Amino acid sequence: MKKLIGLAALCVAVGMLFMLFLVNRFVGLVLIILLLLVSYNFFCGS
């Protein structure tokens, strides 16, 4: 469980760093939606 929390924290930190350099908010929103769909597919999909 500690490794999963660490991985989640790392992913959040990398995402925040990426969004720091991304100036267009629409592209950021599309990227967030796309990554949420991919992660849902990986963890809850078949």
mmCIF entry with sequence, helices, sheets and N, C-alpha, C, O atoms, coordinates in Angstrom:
data_MODEL
# 
_entry.id   MODEL 
# 
_entity.id                         1 
_entity.type                       polymer 
_entity.pdbx_number_of_molecules   1 
# 
_entity_poly.entity_id                      1 
_entity_poly.type                           'polypeptide(L)' 
_entity_poly.nstd_linkage                   no 
_entity_poly.nstd_monomer                   no 
_entity_poly.pdbx_seq_one_letter_code       MKKLIGLAALCVAVGMLFMLFLVNRFVGLVLIILLLLVSYNFFCGS 
_entity_poly.pdbx_seq_one_letter_code_can   MKKLIGLAALCVAVGMLFMLFLVNRFVGLVLIILLLLVSYNFFCGS 
_entity_poly.pdbx_strand_id                 A 
# 
loop_
_entity_poly_seq.entity_id 
_entity_poly_seq.num 
_entity_poly_seq.mon_id 
_entity_poly_seq.hetero 
1 1  MET n 
1 2  LYS n 
1 3  LYS n 
1 4  LEU n 
1 5  ILE n 
1 6  GLY n 
1 7  LEU n 
1 8  ALA n 
1 9  ALA n 
1 10 LEU n 
1 11 CYS n 
1 12 VAL n 
1 13 ALA n 
1 14 VAL n 
1 15 GLY n 
1 16 MET n 
1 17 LEU n 
1 18 PHE n 
1 19 MET n 
1 20 LEU n 
1 21 PHE n 
1 22 LEU n 
1 23 VAL n 
1 24 ASN n 
1 25 ARG n 
1 26 PHE n 
1 27 VAL n 
1 28 GLY n 
1 29 LEU n 
1 30 VAL n 
1 31 LEU n 
1 32 ILE n 
1 33 ILE n 
1 34 LEU n 
1 35 LEU n 
1 36 LEU n 
1 37 LEU n 
1 38 VAL n 
1 39 SER n 
1 40 TYR n 
1 41 ASN n 
1 42 PHE n 
1 43 PHE n 
1 44 CYS n 
1 45 GLY n 
1 46 SER n 
# 
_struct_asym.id          A 
_struct_asym.entity_id   1 
# 
loop_
_struct_conf.conf_type_id 
_struct_conf.id 
_struct_conf.pdbx_PDB_helix_id 
_struct_conf.beg_label_comp_id 
_struct_conf.beg_label_asym_id 
_struct_conf.beg_label_seq_id 
_struct_conf.pdbx_beg_PDB_ins_code 
_struct_conf.end_label_comp_id 
_struct_conf.end_label_asym_id 
_struct_conf.end_label_seq_id 
_struct_conf.pdbx_end_PDB_ins_code 
_struct_conf.beg_auth_comp_id 
_struct_conf.beg_auth_asym_id 
_struct_conf.beg_auth_seq_id 
_struct_conf.end_auth_comp_id 
_struct_conf.end_auth_asym_id 
_struct_conf.end_auth_seq_id 
_struct_conf.pdbx_PDB_helix_class 
_struct_conf.details 
_struct_conf.pdbx_PDB_helix_length 
HELX_P HELX_P1 AA1 LYS A 2  ? PHE A 21 ? LYS A 2  PHE A 21 1 ? 20 
HELX_P HELX_P2 AA2 ARG A 25 ? CYS A 44 ? ARG A 25 CYS A 44 1 ? 20 
# 
_struct_conf_type.id          HELX_P 
_struct_conf_type.criteria    ? 
_struct_conf_type.reference   ? 
# 
loop_
_atom_site.group_PDB 
_atom_site.id 
_atom_site.type_symbol 
_atom_site.label_atom_id 
_atom_site.label_alt_id 
_atom_site.label_comp_id 
_atom_site.label_asym_id 
_atom_site.label_entity_id 
_atom_site.label_seq_id 
_atom_site.pdbx_PDB_ins_code 
_atom_site.Cartn_x 
_atom_site.Cartn_y 
_atom_site.Cartn_z 
_atom_site.occupancy 
_atom_site.B_iso_or_equiv 
_atom_site.pdbx_formal_charge 
_atom_site.auth_seq_id 
_atom_site.auth_comp_id 
_atom_site.auth_asym_id 
_atom_site.auth_atom_id 
_atom_site.pdbx_PDB_model_num 
ATOM 1   N N  . MET A 1 1  ? 0.817   -1.188 0.000   1.00 0.00 ? 1  MET A N  1 
ATOM 2   C CA . MET A 1 1  ? 0.000   0.000  0.000   1.00 0.00 ? 1  MET A CA 1 
ATOM 3   C C  . MET A 1 1  ? 0.868   1.262  0.000   1.00 0.00 ? 1  MET A C  1 
ATOM 4   O O  . MET A 1 1  ? 0.523   2.261  -0.631  1.00 0.00 ? 1  MET A O  1 
ATOM 5   N N  . LYS A 1 2  ? 1.995   1.205  0.714   1.00 0.00 ? 2  LYS A N  1 
ATOM 6   C CA . LYS A 1 2  ? 2.879   2.365  0.754   1.00 0.00 ? 2  LYS A CA 1 
ATOM 7   C C  . LYS A 1 2  ? 3.458   2.654  -0.623  1.00 0.00 ? 2  LYS A C  1 
ATOM 8   O O  . LYS A 1 2  ? 3.640   3.814  -0.991  1.00 0.00 ? 2  LYS A O  1 
ATOM 9   N N  . LYS A 1 3  ? 3.748   1.598  -1.389  1.00 0.00 ? 3  LYS A N  1 
ATOM 10  C CA . LYS A 1 3  ? 4.291   1.798  -2.736  1.00 0.00 ? 3  LYS A CA 1 
ATOM 11  C C  . LYS A 1 3  ? 3.248   2.428  -3.652  1.00 0.00 ? 3  LYS A C  1 
ATOM 12  O O  . LYS A 1 3  ? 3.585   3.263  -4.491  1.00 0.00 ? 3  LYS A O  1 
ATOM 13  N N  . LEU A 1 4  ? 1.990   2.038  -3.499  1.00 0.00 ? 4  LEU A N  1 
ATOM 14  C CA . LEU A 1 4  ? 0.918   2.604  -4.318  1.00 0.00 ? 4  LEU A CA 1 
ATOM 15  C C  . LEU A 1 4  ? 0.713   4.080  -3.999  1.00 0.00 ? 4  LEU A C  1 
ATOM 16  O O  . LEU A 1 4  ? 0.513   4.890  -4.905  1.00 0.00 ? 4  LEU A O  1 
ATOM 17  N N  . ILE A 1 5  ? 0.760   4.432  -2.726  1.00 0.00 ? 5  ILE A N  1 
ATOM 18  C CA . ILE A 1 5  ? 0.621   5.838  -2.334  1.00 0.00 ? 5  ILE A CA 1 
ATOM 19  C C  . ILE A 1 5  ? 1.810   6.638  -2.846  1.00 0.00 ? 5  ILE A C  1 
ATOM 20  O O  . ILE A 1 5  ? 1.649   7.773  -3.295  1.00 0.00 ? 5  ILE A O  1 
ATOM 21  N N  . GLY A 1 6  ? 3.000   6.055  -2.780  1.00 0.00 ? 6  GLY A N  1 
ATOM 22  C CA . GLY A 1 6  ? 4.185   6.722  -3.304  1.00 0.00 ? 6  GLY A CA 1 
ATOM 23  C C  . GLY A 1 6  ? 4.105   6.941  -4.799  1.00 0.00 ? 6  GLY A C  1 
ATOM 24  O O  . GLY A 1 6  ? 4.479   8.002  -5.298  1.00 0.00 ? 6  GLY A O  1 
ATOM 25  N N  . LEU A 1 7  ? 3.617   5.939  -5.517  1.00 0.00 ? 7  LEU A N  1 
ATOM 26  C CA . LEU A 1 7  ? 3.460   6.073  -6.964  1.00 0.00 ? 7  LEU A CA 1 
ATOM 27  C C  . LEU A 1 7  ? 2.435   7.145  -7.305  1.00 0.00 ? 7  LEU A C  1 
ATOM 28  O O  . LEU A 1 7  ? 2.642   7.932  -8.229  1.00 0.00 ? 7  LEU A O  1 
ATOM 29  N N  . ALA A 1 8  ? 1.340   7.180  -6.574  1.00 0.00 ? 8  ALA A N  1 
ATOM 30  C CA . ALA A 1 8  ? 0.317   8.201  -6.811  1.00 0.00 ? 8  ALA A CA 1 
ATOM 31  C C  . ALA A 1 8  ? 0.871   9.599  -6.538  1.00 0.00 ? 8  ALA A C  1 
ATOM 32  O O  . ALA A 1 8  ? 0.607   10.531 -7.298  1.00 0.00 ? 8  ALA A O  1 
ATOM 33  N N  . ALA A 1 9  ? 1.637   9.746  -5.459  1.00 0.00 ? 9  ALA A N  1 
ATOM 34  C CA . ALA A 1 9  ? 2.221   11.042 -5.133  1.00 0.00 ? 9  ALA A CA 1 
ATOM 35  C C  . ALA A 1 9  ? 3.224   11.467 -6.200  1.00 0.00 ? 9  ALA A C  1 
ATOM 36  O O  . ALA A 1 9  ? 3.289   12.643 -6.558  1.00 0.00 ? 9  ALA A O  1 
ATOM 37  N N  . LEU A 1 10 ? 3.995   10.528 -6.703  1.00 0.00 ? 10 LEU A N  1 
ATOM 38  C CA . LEU A 1 10 ? 4.950   10.830 -7.766  1.00 0.00 ? 10 LEU A CA 1 
ATOM 39  C C  . LEU A 1 10 ? 4.232   11.273 -9.039  1.00 0.00 ? 10 LEU A C  1 
ATOM 40  O O  . LEU A 1 10 ? 4.647   12.232 -9.689  1.00 0.00 ? 10 LEU A O  1 
ATOM 41  N N  . CYS A 1 11 ? 3.164   10.577 -9.386  1.00 0.00 ? 11 CYS A N  1 
ATOM 42  C CA . CYS A 1 11 ? 2.405   10.937 -10.587 1.00 0.00 ? 11 CYS A CA 1 
ATOM 43  C C  . CYS A 1 11 ? 1.767   12.320 -10.439 1.00 0.00 ? 11 CYS A C  1 
ATOM 44  O O  . CYS A 1 11 ? 1.733   13.089 -11.400 1.00 0.00 ? 11 CYS A O  1 
ATOM 45  N N  . VAL A 1 12 ? 1.269   12.636 -9.266  1.00 0.00 ? 12 VAL A N  1 
ATOM 46  C CA . VAL A 1 12 ? 0.689   13.956 -9.037  1.00 0.00 ? 12 VAL A CA 1 
ATOM 47  C C  . VAL A 1 12 ? 1.763   15.030 -9.172  1.00 0.00 ? 12 VAL A C  1 
ATOM 48  O O  . VAL A 1 12 ? 1.528   16.080 -9.770  1.00 0.00 ? 12 VAL A O  1 
ATOM 49  N N  . ALA A 1 13 ? 2.935   14.765 -8.616  1.00 0.00 ? 13 ALA A N  1 
ATOM 50  C CA . ALA A 1 13 ? 4.016   15.746 -8.680  1.00 0.00 ? 13 ALA A CA 1 
ATOM 51  C C  . ALA A 1 13 ? 4.484   15.959 -10.122 1.00 0.00 ? 13 ALA A C  1 
ATOM 52  O O  . ALA A 1 13 ? 4.731   17.095 -10.529 1.00 0.00 ? 13 ALA A O  1 
ATOM 53  N N  . VAL A 1 14 ? 4.606   14.893 -10.885 1.00 0.00 ? 14 VAL A N  1 
ATOM 54  C CA . VAL A 1 14 ? 5.017   15.018 -12.285 1.00 0.00 ? 14 VAL A CA 1 
ATOM 55  C C  . VAL A 1 14 ? 3.950   15.758 -13.076 1.00 0.00 ? 14 VAL A C  1 
ATOM 56  O O  . VAL A 1 14 ? 4.274   16.584 -13.930 1.00 0.00 ? 14 VAL A O  1 
ATOM 57  N N  . GLY A 1 15 ? 2.686   15.473 -12.804 1.00 0.00 ? 15 GLY A N  1 
ATOM 58  C CA . GLY A 1 15 ? 1.600   16.166 -13.483 1.00 0.00 ? 15 GLY A CA 1 
ATOM 59  C C  . GLY A 1 15 ? 1.568   17.652 -13.160 1.00 0.00 ? 15 GLY A C  1 
ATOM 60  O O  . GLY A 1 15 ? 1.311   18.475 -14.040 1.00 0.00 ? 15 GLY A O  1 
ATOM 61  N N  . MET A 1 16 ? 1.824   17.997 -11.912 1.00 0.00 ? 16 MET A N  1 
ATOM 62  C CA . MET A 1 16 ? 1.851   19.412 -11.534 1.00 0.00 ? 16 MET A CA 1 
ATOM 63  C C  . MET A 1 16 ? 3.028   20.120 -12.188 1.00 0.00 ? 16 MET A C  1 
ATOM 64  O O  . MET A 1 16 ? 2.904   21.272 -12.606 1.00 0.00 ? 16 MET A O  1 
ATOM 65  N N  . LEU A 1 17 ? 4.166   19.445 -12.282 1.00 0.00 ? 17 LEU A N  1 
ATOM 66  C CA . LEU A 1 17 ? 5.326   20.027 -12.948 1.00 0.00 ? 17 LEU A CA 1 
ATOM 67  C C  . LEU A 1 17 ? 5.045   20.227 -14.434 1.00 0.00 ? 17 LEU A C  1 
ATOM 68  O O  . LEU A 1 17 ? 5.430   21.248 -15.004 1.00 0.00 ? 17 LEU A O  1 
ATOM 69  N N  . PHE A 1 18 ? 4.377   19.259 -15.068 1.00 0.00 ? 18 PHE A N  1 
ATOM 70  C CA . PHE A 1 18 ? 4.048   19.370 -16.481 1.00 0.00 ? 18 PHE A CA 1 
ATOM 71  C C  . PHE A 1 18 ? 3.073   20.511 -16.724 1.00 0.00 ? 18 PHE A C  1 
ATOM 72  O O  . PHE A 1 18 ? 3.217   21.255 -17.693 1.00 0.00 ? 18 PHE A O  1 
ATOM 73  N N  . MET A 1 19 ? 2.068   20.656 -15.839 1.00 0.00 ? 19 MET A N  1 
ATOM 74  C CA . MET A 1 19 ? 1.088   21.720 -15.999 1.00 0.00 ? 19 MET A CA 1 
ATOM 75  C C  . MET A 1 19 ? 1.688   23.093 -15.738 1.00 0.00 ? 19 MET A C  1 
ATOM 76  O O  . MET A 1 19 ? 1.160   24.101 -16.209 1.00 0.00 ? 19 MET A O  1 
ATOM 77  N N  . LEU A 1 20 ? 2.791   23.143 -14.987 1.00 0.00 ? 20 LEU A N  1 
ATOM 78  C CA . LEU A 1 20 ? 3.470   24.405 -14.732 1.00 0.00 ? 20 LEU A CA 1 
ATOM 79  C C  . LEU A 1 20 ? 4.008   24.994 -16.035 1.00 0.00 ? 20 LEU A C  1 
ATOM 80  O O  . LEU A 1 20 ? 3.986   26.209 -16.228 1.00 0.00 ? 20 LEU A O  1 
ATOM 81  N N  . PHE A 1 21 ? 4.489   24.134 -16.922 1.00 0.00 ? 21 PHE A N  1 
ATOM 82  C CA . PHE A 1 21 ? 5.071   24.594 -18.181 1.00 0.00 ? 21 PHE A CA 1 
ATOM 83  C C  . PHE A 1 21 ? 4.046   24.672 -19.316 1.00 0.00 ? 21 PHE A C  1 
ATOM 84  O O  . PHE A 1 21 ? 4.339   25.234 -20.371 1.00 0.00 ? 21 PHE A O  1 
ATOM 85  N N  . LEU A 1 22 ? 2.870   24.127 -19.115 1.00 0.00 ? 22 LEU A N  1 
ATOM 86  C CA . LEU A 1 22 ? 1.830   24.141 -20.144 1.00 0.00 ? 22 LEU A CA 1 
ATOM 87  C C  . LEU A 1 22 ? 0.999   25.400 -19.957 1.00 0.00 ? 22 LEU A C  1 
ATOM 88  O O  . LEU A 1 22 ? 0.388   25.598 -18.907 1.00 0.00 ? 22 LEU A O  1 
ATOM 89  N N  . VAL A 1 23 ? 0.976   26.259 -20.990 1.00 0.00 ? 23 VAL A N  1 
ATOM 90  C CA . VAL A 1 23 ? 0.299   27.541 -20.828 1.00 0.00 ? 23 VAL A CA 1 
ATOM 91  C C  . VAL A 1 23 ? -1.160  27.491 -21.256 1.00 0.00 ? 23 VAL A C  1 
ATOM 92  O O  . VAL A 1 23 ? -1.970  28.267 -20.750 1.00 0.00 ? 23 VAL A O  1 
ATOM 93  N N  . ASN A 1 24 ? -1.516  26.605 -22.170 1.00 0.00 ? 24 ASN A N  1 
ATOM 94  C CA . ASN A 1 24 ? -2.885  26.536 -22.668 1.00 0.00 ? 24 ASN A CA 1 
ATOM 95  C C  . ASN A 1 24 ? -3.725  25.652 -21.743 1.00 0.00 ? 24 ASN A C  1 
ATOM 96  O O  . ASN A 1 24 ? -3.456  24.458 -21.614 1.00 0.00 ? 24 ASN A O  1 
ATOM 97  N N  . ARG A 1 25 ? -4.733  26.230 -21.105 1.00 0.00 ? 25 ARG A N  1 
ATOM 98  C CA . ARG A 1 25 ? -5.543  25.483 -20.147 1.00 0.00 ? 25 ARG A CA 1 
ATOM 99  C C  . ARG A 1 25 ? -6.438  24.448 -20.833 1.00 0.00 ? 25 ARG A C  1 
ATOM 100 O O  . ARG A 1 25 ? -6.724  23.404 -20.247 1.00 0.00 ? 25 ARG A O  1 
ATOM 101 N N  . PHE A 1 26 ? -6.881  24.717 -22.056 1.00 0.00 ? 26 PHE A N  1 
ATOM 102 C CA . PHE A 1 26 ? -7.731  23.754 -22.759 1.00 0.00 ? 26 PHE A CA 1 
ATOM 103 C C  . PHE A 1 26 ? -6.965  22.472 -23.047 1.00 0.00 ? 26 PHE A C  1 
ATOM 104 O O  . PHE A 1 26 ? -7.499  21.377 -22.875 1.00 0.00 ? 26 PHE A O  1 
ATOM 105 N N  . VAL A 1 27 ? -5.718  22.600 -23.485 1.00 0.00 ? 27 VAL A N  1 
ATOM 106 C CA . VAL A 1 27 ? -4.893  21.417 -23.757 1.00 0.00 ? 27 VAL A CA 1 
ATOM 107 C C  . VAL A 1 27 ? -4.665  20.647 -22.459 1.00 0.00 ? 27 VAL A C  1 
ATOM 108 O O  . VAL A 1 27 ? -4.674  19.417 -22.467 1.00 0.00 ? 27 VAL A O  1 
ATOM 109 N N  . GLY A 1 28 ? -4.463  21.347 -21.351 1.00 0.00 ? 28 GLY A N  1 
ATOM 110 C CA . GLY A 1 28 ? -4.293  20.691 -20.058 1.00 0.00 ? 28 GLY A CA 1 
ATOM 111 C C  . GLY A 1 28 ? -5.534  19.928 -19.644 1.00 0.00 ? 28 GLY A C  1 
ATOM 112 O O  . GLY A 1 28 ? -5.443  18.817 -19.121 1.00 0.00 ? 28 GLY A O  1 
ATOM 113 N N  . LEU A 1 29 ? -6.696  20.522 -19.876 1.00 0.00 ? 29 LEU A N  1 
ATOM 114 C CA . LEU A 1 29 ? -7.948  19.864 -19.530 1.00 0.00 ? 29 LEU A CA 1 
ATOM 115 C C  . LEU A 1 29 ? -8.163  18.612 -20.370 1.00 0.00 ? 29 LEU A C  1 
ATOM 116 O O  . LEU A 1 29 ? -8.579  17.577 -19.850 1.00 0.00 ? 29 LEU A O  1 
ATOM 117 N N  . VAL A 1 30 ? -7.883  18.703 -21.660 1.00 0.00 ? 30 VAL A N  1 
ATOM 118 C CA . VAL A 1 30 ? -8.011  17.538 -22.540 1.00 0.00 ? 30 VAL A CA 1 
ATOM 119 C C  . VAL A 1 30 ? -7.035  16.445 -22.103 1.00 0.00 ? 30 VAL A C  1 
ATOM 120 O O  . VAL A 1 30 ? -7.386  15.265 -22.104 1.00 0.00 ? 30 VAL A O  1 
ATOM 121 N N  . LEU A 1 31 ? -5.821  16.828 -21.735 1.00 0.00 ? 31 LEU A N  1 
ATOM 122 C CA . LEU A 1 31 ? -4.820  15.864 -21.288 1.00 0.00 ? 31 LEU A CA 1 
ATOM 123 C C  . LEU A 1 31 ? -5.256  15.187 -19.993 1.00 0.00 ? 31 LEU A C  1 
ATOM 124 O O  . LEU A 1 31 ? -5.065  13.982 -19.833 1.00 0.00 ? 31 LEU A O  1 
ATOM 125 N N  . ILE A 1 32 ? -5.835  15.941 -19.075 1.00 0.00 ? 32 ILE A N  1 
ATOM 126 C CA . ILE A 1 32 ? -6.323  15.364 -17.821 1.00 0.00 ? 32 ILE A CA 1 
ATOM 127 C C  . ILE A 1 32 ? -7.424  14.350 -18.086 1.00 0.00 ? 32 ILE A C  1 
ATOM 128 O O  . ILE A 1 32 ? -7.408  13.257 -17.520 1.00 0.00 ? 32 ILE A O  1 
ATOM 129 N N  . ILE A 1 33 ? -8.375  14.697 -18.937 1.00 0.00 ? 33 ILE A N  1 
ATOM 130 C CA . ILE A 1 33 ? -9.475  13.788 -19.261 1.00 0.00 ? 33 ILE A CA 1 
ATOM 131 C C  . ILE A 1 33 ? -8.954  12.525 -19.931 1.00 0.00 ? 33 ILE A C  1 
ATOM 132 O O  . ILE A 1 33 ? -9.393  11.422 -19.606 1.00 0.00 ? 33 ILE A O  1 
ATOM 133 N N  . LEU A 1 34 ? -8.029  12.678 -20.858 1.00 0.00 ? 34 LEU A N  1 
ATOM 134 C CA . LEU A 1 34 ? -7.459  11.528 -21.550 1.00 0.00 ? 34 LEU A CA 1 
ATOM 135 C C  . LEU A 1 34 ? -6.732  10.606 -20.578 1.00 0.00 ? 34 LEU A C  1 
ATOM 136 O O  . LEU A 1 34 ? -6.901  9.388  -20.640 1.00 0.00 ? 34 LEU A O  1 
ATOM 137 N N  . LEU A 1 35 ? -5.938  11.163 -19.694 1.00 0.00 ? 35 LEU A N  1 
ATOM 138 C CA . LEU A 1 35 ? -5.198  10.332 -18.742 1.00 0.00 ? 35 LEU A CA 1 
ATOM 139 C C  . LEU A 1 35 ? -6.126  9.672  -17.726 1.00 0.00 ? 35 LEU A C  1 
ATOM 140 O O  . LEU A 1 35 ? -5.864  8.549  -17.293 1.00 0.00 ? 35 LEU A O  1 
ATOM 141 N N  . LEU A 1 36 ? -7.207  10.352 -17.337 1.00 0.00 ? 36 LEU A N  1 
ATOM 142 C CA . LEU A 1 36 ? -8.177  9.725  -16.443 1.00 0.00 ? 36 LEU A CA 1 
ATOM 143 C C  . LEU A 1 36 ? -8.857  8.533  -17.112 1.00 0.00 ? 36 LEU A C  1 
ATOM 144 O O  . LEU A 1 36 ? -9.067  7.499  -16.477 1.00 0.00 ? 36 LEU A O  1 
ATOM 145 N N  . LEU A 1 37 ? -9.195  8.673  -18.376 1.00 0.00 ? 37 LEU A N  1 
ATOM 146 C CA . LEU A 1 37 ? -9.807  7.556  -19.097 1.00 0.00 ? 37 LEU A CA 1 
ATOM 147 C C  . LEU A 1 37 ? -8.843  6.377  -19.240 1.00 0.00 ? 37 LEU A C  1 
ATOM 148 O O  . LEU A 1 37 ? -9.235  5.220  -19.085 1.00 0.00 ? 37 LEU A O  1 
ATOM 149 N N  . VAL A 1 38 ? -7.585  6.684  -19.537 1.00 0.00 ? 38 VAL A N  1 
ATOM 150 C CA . VAL A 1 38 ? -6.586  5.614  -19.674 1.00 0.00 ? 38 VAL A CA 1 
ATOM 151 C C  . VAL A 1 38 ? -6.369  4.915  -18.334 1.00 0.00 ? 38 VAL A C  1 
ATOM 152 O O  . VAL A 1 38 ? -6.305  3.686  -18.285 1.00 0.00 ? 38 VAL A O  1 
ATOM 153 N N  . SER A 1 39 ? -6.256  5.673  -17.257 1.00 0.00 ? 39 SER A N  1 
ATOM 154 C CA . SER A 1 39 ? -6.034  5.057  -15.950 1.00 0.00 ? 39 SER A CA 1 
ATOM 155 C C  . SER A 1 39 ? -7.248  4.247  -15.507 1.00 0.00 ? 39 SER A C  1 
ATOM 156 O O  . SER A 1 39 ? -7.094  3.199  -14.880 1.00 0.00 ? 39 SER A O  1 
ATOM 157 N N  . TYR A 1 40 ? -8.444  4.715  -15.820 1.00 0.00 ? 40 TYR A N  1 
ATOM 158 C CA . TYR A 1 40 ? -9.639  3.938  -15.495 1.00 0.00 ? 40 TYR A CA 1 
ATOM 159 C C  . TYR A 1 40 ? -9.646  2.622  -16.259 1.00 0.00 ? 40 TYR A C  1 
ATOM 160 O O  . TYR A 1 40 ? -10.006 1.580  -15.712 1.00 0.00 ? 40 TYR A O  1 
ATOM 161 N N  . ASN A 1 41 ? -9.249  2.677  -17.518 1.00 0.00 ? 41 ASN A N  1 
ATOM 162 C CA . ASN A 1 41 ? -9.169  1.472  -18.332 1.00 0.00 ? 41 ASN A CA 1 
ATOM 163 C C  . ASN A 1 41 ? -8.173  0.484  -17.759 1.00 0.00 ? 41 ASN A C  1 
ATOM 164 O O  . ASN A 1 41 ? -8.447  -0.715 -17.729 1.00 0.00 ? 41 ASN A O  1 
ATOM 165 N N  . PHE A 1 42 ? -7.029  0.955  -17.308 1.00 0.00 ? 42 PHE A N  1 
ATOM 166 C CA . PHE A 1 42 ? -5.991  0.075  -16.783 1.00 0.00 ? 42 PHE A CA 1 
ATOM 167 C C  . PHE A 1 42 ? -6.397  -0.556 -15.464 1.00 0.00 ? 42 PHE A C  1 
ATOM 168 O O  . PHE A 1 42 ? -6.157  -1.746 -15.260 1.00 0.00 ? 42 PHE A O  1 
ATOM 169 N N  . PHE A 1 43 ? -7.012  0.210  -14.554 1.00 0.00 ? 43 PHE A N  1 
ATOM 170 C CA . PHE A 1 43 ? -7.292  -0.301 -13.213 1.00 0.00 ? 43 PHE A CA 1 
ATOM 171 C C  . PHE A 1 43 ? -8.639  -0.985 -13.101 1.00 0.00 ? 43 PHE A C  1 
ATOM 172 O O  . PHE A 1 43 ? -8.772  -1.942 -12.338 1.00 0.00 ? 43 PHE A O  1 
ATOM 173 N N  . CYS A 1 44 ? -9.646  -0.527 -13.837 1.00 0.00 ? 44 CYS A N  1 
ATOM 174 C CA . CYS A 1 44 ? -10.976 -1.070 -13.681 1.00 0.00 ? 44 CYS A CA 1 
ATOM 175 C C  . CYS A 1 44 ? -11.485 -1.821 -14.906 1.00 0.00 ? 44 CYS A C  1 
ATOM 176 O O  . CYS A 1 44 ? -12.500 -2.512 -14.835 1.00 0.00 ? 44 CYS A O  1 
ATOM 177 N N  . GLY A 1 45 ? -10.796 -1.689 -16.005 1.00 0.00 ? 45 GLY A N  1 
ATOM 178 C CA . GLY A 1 45 ? -11.246 -2.318 -17.245 1.00 0.00 ? 45 GLY A CA 1 
ATOM 179 C C  . GLY A 1 45 ? -10.901 -3.791 -17.288 1.00 0.00 ? 45 GLY A C  1 
ATOM 180 O O  . GLY A 1 45 ? -10.298 -4.336 -16.363 1.00 0.00 ? 45 GLY A O  1 
ATOM 181 N N  . SER A 1 46 ? -11.283 -4.407 -18.348 1.00 0.00 ? 46 SER A N  1 
ATOM 182 C CA . SER A 1 46 ? -11.026 -5.844 -18.489 1.00 0.00 ? 46 SER A CA 1 
ATOM 183 C C  . SER A 1 46 ? -9.665  -6.105 -19.092 1.00 0.00 ? 46 SER A C  1 
ATOM 184 O O  . SER A 1 46 ? -9.285  -7.260 -19.281 1.00 0.00 ? 46 SER A O  1 
# 
